[in-house]
Amino acid sequence: MKNYSIAIDGPAGAGKSSVSKEIAKRLGIVYIDTGAMYRAFGLYYLKNNLSLDEEEVVNMNVSNVVIELKNEDEETKIYLNQEDVTTEIRTEGASVGASKVSVYPKVREKMVKLQQEIACKSSVIMDGRDIGTVVLPNATLKIYLTASVDERAKRRYKEQLLKGMDVKLEDIKKDIEERDYRDMHRETSPLKQADDAILLDTSNLTQEEVIEEILKLCRERDIK
Ligand code: DC
């Protein structure tokens, strides 16, 4: 089969990245975490004390930001202007930065172009918010992965506790609701299910059940 692409979209905390990573491994294809790319992009402004609230400032600096994905030790590392920021992009600050920077059309234009270039070179599974609608409108398979706010908050809460972080379930729930609202209501490429995407609600499914369901949909499209 020639190169194919799987688009996974959905709100924060639906399990997109863990599921996509595992499917990439099982199918032997490349996994592209587009959220990580926006996180690295936002980090540039945070590191350089540049405002993410002024579009003009953001636009003036877009050409100074170079994002690269490199496969190292069976892991995809993300580089911002040649610096490995794979760990740094997971902080709460970087998360807010990503959510702010990703509303600007000039930023999205640059990231979408890079994402499309990567997808041209090999078979990929790509997760994000606009993959099925904008980045890969002709994807072989499109999934819209979601779960209730309560369930997503519970999952994130458990994750953070395991990391030894002191967090409150209510705060996480509020944060998820706010992020959903921002992602779904921004003007450029808001989060929405593509017309031809398959909706998968993971609220009552285990991770393995979700993976199995997606692999089944892959087989139906001759992706093996
Ligand atoms: O999936 P994530 O939490 O790592 O994404 C970080 C932010 O980037 C999130 O607020 C939404 C935004 N994002 C986006 O606008 N488009 C994408 N394709 C991926 C992420």
Residues whose N, C-alpha, C, O or C-beta is under 5 A from the ligand:
A	BS01	DC	A12 T34 G35 A36 Y38 S95 A98 S99 S102 D127 G128 R129 D130
